[in-house]
Amino acid sequence: MSMEKLPDDYEAVMPGTTFYMPYGTKQMQDKTSYLVTKRLLDMILSAIGLIVLLPLFVVVGILIKLEDPKGTVFFKQIRVGKNEKTFYMYKFRSMVSNAEELKKDLMALNEVSGAMFKIKNDPRITKMGKFLRKTSIDEIPQLWNVLIGDMSLVGPRPPLPSEVEQYSDYDKQRLLVTPGCTGYWQVTARNSVGFEEMVQMDLKYIQARSIWLDLKIIVKTAFMMIFSRDAY
């Protein structure tokens, strides 16, 4: 499924640095109808998803508990959303219960450049967690975040506060919009790009976003949940 080519237009506001100005142009000021439609779509689809997938929640919860009875079914983590407002983002737990404590000992093994942390063969991931991550089922609880308005179905992924501390002003522009469960870079590059490329794709998405583009990203995400081999 082909994705439409995103525009290369930008406004340079500092010498030697390219900044995308998502709210500084007439184009973005005219997007009120898009934002209203997007929010309605988010509420309707997330509510339907939570109801339809309720049996999956039960099955996954049981399997998580069977493998690691000490841990919780859901994992919540503080993330940074629109305009740097923090919120709790929810996932199915895919790691051992003391994963955050072990992270500091694994920082040297980080395989992604820039202000992100990812290890392909992360030793903290449980057997059930590997399956959940490969299929992106671990992300499904974020439908609740979408329903209550912390997130959207499509948008830049919400970073950790520790990651935002490393952001430049250029990078922080991806925080000017509501974060999403999936986005343009997830369905085009997944984990195969570095942080700088991810930011560039996010900012281009912000410039080009439309209901049609969002729907294409949602559909392609569904395909990737079934067939992708790159998630970790």
C-alpha positions in Angstrom: 0.0 0.0 0.0 1.7 3.2 -1.1 1.8 6.3 1.0 1.5 9.7 -0.5 4.7 11.8 -0.8 5.0 14.3 1.9 5.8 17.9 1.0 9.3 19.3 1.4 8.2 22.9 2.2 9.5 24.5 5.3 10.3 27.9 6.8 13.8 28.5 7.9 13.8 30.7 11.0 17.4 30.3 12.2 20.6 30.4 10.2 21.7 26.8 9.4 18.7 25.2 11.0 15.5 24.2 9.3 12.3 24.6 11.4 8.9 23.4 10.4 6.2 25.9 11.6 3.0 23.8 12.0 1.0 26.6 13.6 2.8 29.6 12.0 1.2 29.3 8.6 -2.2 30.0 7.1 -2.3 26.3 6.0 -2.3 25.1 9.6 -4.7 27.8 10.9 -7.3 26.4 8.4 -7.1 22.9 9.9 -9.9 23.5 12.5 -12.3 21.2 10.6 -9.6 18.6 10.3 -8.9 18.6 14.1 -12.6 18.4 15.0 -13.1 15.5 12.5 -10.0 13.8 13.8 -11.1 14.0 17.4 -14.5 12.6 16.5 -12.9 9.8 14.6 -10.6 9.1 17.5 -13.4 8.8 20.0 -15.6 6.6 17.8 -12.9 4.2 16.7 -11.2 3.9 20.1 -14.5 3.2 21.8 -15.4 0.6 19.2 -11.9 -0.9 19.5 -12.1 -1.2 23.3 -15.5 -2.9 23.2 -14.6 -5.3 20.3 -11.2 -6.2 21.8 -12.4 -6.8 25.3 -12.0 -10.6 25.0 -8.4 -10.1 23.8 -7.7 -8.0 26.9 -8.9 -10.9 29.1 -6.8 -13.5 27.2 -3.7 -11.4 27.1 -4.1 -10.5 30.8 -4.3 -14.2 31.8 -1.2 -15.1 29.7 0.8 -12.3 31.2 -0.1 -13.3 34.7 0.7 -17.0 34.0 4.2 -16.2 32.9 5.0 -13.6 35.6 2.5 -13.6 38.5 4.4 -10.9 40.4 3.9 -8.2 37.8 0.9 -6.3 36.7 -1.1 -6.9 33.5 -0.8 -3.2 32.4 2.3 -1.1 32.4 1.8 2.7 32.8 4.5 5.2 32.1 4.8 9.0 32.2 5.0 10.3 28.6 5.2 13.8 27.2 2.3 14.9 25.0 1.0 18.0 23.3 2.7 21.2 24.4 5.0 19.2 26.7 2.1 18.2 29.0 2.8 14.9 30.7 0.3 12.0 31.0 0.2 8.3 31.8 0.4 6.1 28.7 -0.8 2.5 29.0 0.5 -0.8 27.5 0.2 -4.5 28.2 3.3 -5.3 30.2 5.9 -7.0 28.0 8.9 -6.9 30.3 9.9 -8.3 33.7 8.4 -6.4 36.6 11.7 -4.7 37.5 12.5 -3.6 33.9 12.9 0.1 34.8 15.5 -0.7 37.5 17.5 -2.7 35.0 17.5 -0.1 32.2 20.4 1.9 33.6 22.6 -1.1 33.2 21.7 -1.5 29.6 22.1 2.1 28.3 25.4 1.3 26.7 23.7 -1.3 24.5 21.2 1.2 23.0 20.9 0.5 19.2 19.0 3.7 18.2 20.8 7.0 17.8 19.6 10.2 19.5 17.1 10.7 22.3 15.6 7.2 22.2 16.4 3.9 23.8 15.8 0.5 22.0 17.5 -2.9 22.1 16.5 -5.5 19.6 17.2 -8.4 21.9 16.3 -6.6 25.2 16.9 -9.2 28.0 14.1 -7.6 30.0 11.4 -8.7 27.6 9.4 -11.8 28.6 8.5 -14.6 26.2 4.9 -13.4 26.0 6.2 -9.8 25.7 8.1 -10.8 22.5 4.9 -11.9 20.9 3.0 -8.8 22.1 5.7 -6.5 20.7 6.1 -8.3 17.4 2.4 -8.0 16.7 2.1 -4.5 18.5 -0.7 -6.0 20.6 1.1 -4.4 23.6 0.1 -1.0 22.3 -3.7 -1.7 22.2 -4.4 -0.3 25.8 -3.5 3.1 24.4 -7.0 3.1 22.9 -8.0 4.3 26.4 -5.5 7.2 26.1 -7.1 8.0 22.7 -10.6 7.9 24.2 -9.8 10.3 27.0 -7.9 12.7 24.7 -4.3 12.2 25.8 -3.4 10.7 22.5 -4.8 10.4 18.9 -4.8 7.3 16.7 -2.3 8.9 14.4 0.5 11.3 15.4 4.1 11.5 16.6 4.9 8.9 19.3 5.0 10.4 22.8 8.5 10.5 24.2 9.8 9.9 27.8 10.5 13.0 29.9 14.2 11.9 30.0 14.2 11.9 26.2 12.7 15.4 25.9 15.4 16.7 28.2 17.8 16.0 25.3 15.6 17.7 22.7 16.6 20.7 20.8 14.1 23.5 20.0 13.8 21.9 16.5 13.0 18.4 18.0 10.4 19.9 20.4 8.2 20.9 17.4 7.0 17.3 17.3 5.4 18.1 20.6 3.1 20.8 19.2 0.5 18.3 18.3 -1.4 15.5 20.0 0.8 12.3 20.1 -0.5 9.2 18.4 -0.6 5.4 18.7 0.9 5.1 15.2 2.4 7.5 12.7 4.0 8.1 9.4 7.5 6.9 10.4 6.1 3.8 12.0 4.5 2.6 8.8 7.4 3.6 6.5 10.6 3.0 8.5 9.6 1.4 11.8 12.9 0.9 13.8 15.1 1.2 10.8 15.8 5.0 11.2 17.6 7.1 13.8 16.1 9.8 15.9 16.9 12.7 13.6 15.1 10.9 10.7 12.2 10.1 12.9 11.8 13.8 13.9 12.0 14.9 10.2 9.3 12.4 9.3 7.1 13.6 12.2 7.4 17.2 11.2 6.6 16.4 7.6 3.5 14.5 8.7 2.4 17.6 10.7 2.6 19.7 7.6 0.8 17.2 5.4 -1.7 15.7 7.8 -5.3 15.1 6.7 -8.1 12.7 7.4 -7.3 10.7 4.3 -3.6 10.4 5.2 -4.6 9.4 8.8 -6.9 6.7 7.5 -4.2 5.3 5.2 -1.7 5.2 8.1 -4.3 3.4 10.3 -5.0 0.8 7.6 -1.3 0.2 6.9 -0.7 -0.1 10.7 -3.2 -2.9 10.8 -1.4 -4.7 8.0 1.9 -4.2 9.8 0.5 -5.6 13.1 0.0 -8.9 11.2 2.9 -9.1 8.9 5.7 -6.9 10.3 9.0 -8.4 11.4 10.7 -5.1 12.5 8.9 -4.4 15.8 10.9 -4.7 19.0 
